[in-house]
């Protein structure tokens, strides 16, 4: 009976070691995937910042154009104040 218990214990320990190895492999794969996901997110964030900067520059130019539009129209139509 002791031999049977010893074999069962050996089998259980071998199974546990296999499960631990499988778990470690899964953890390694997960960490690799997590690192890749973080790298991609950093790239997306950089792209978003770049695009927002471009949009802000365009909006600023448009704002400046619109601010000068009334005077440009007055000059174009020949409006002279005080007449």
Rosetta blueprint (number, residue, H / E / L):
1 X L
2 X H
3 X H
4 X H
5 X H
6 X H
7 X H
8 X H
9 X H
10 X H
11 X H
12 X H
13 X H
14 X H
15 X H
16 X H
17 X H
18 X H
19 X H
20 X H
21 X H
22 X H
23 X H
24 X H
25 X H
26 X H
27 X H
28 X H
29 X H
30 X H
31 X H
32 X H
33 X H
34 X H
35 X H
36 X H
37 X H
38 X H
39 X H
40 X H
41 X H
42 X H
43 X H
44 X H
45 X H
46 X H
47 X H
48 X H
49 X H
50 X H
51 X H
52 X H
53 X H
54 X H
55 X H
56 X H
57 X H
58 X H
59 X H
60 X H
61 X H
62 X H
63 X H
64 X H
65 X H
66 X H
67 X H
68 X H
69 X H
70 X H
71 X H
72 X H
73 X H
74 X H
75 X H
76 X H
77 X H
78 X L
79 X L
80 X L
81 X L
82 X L
83 X L
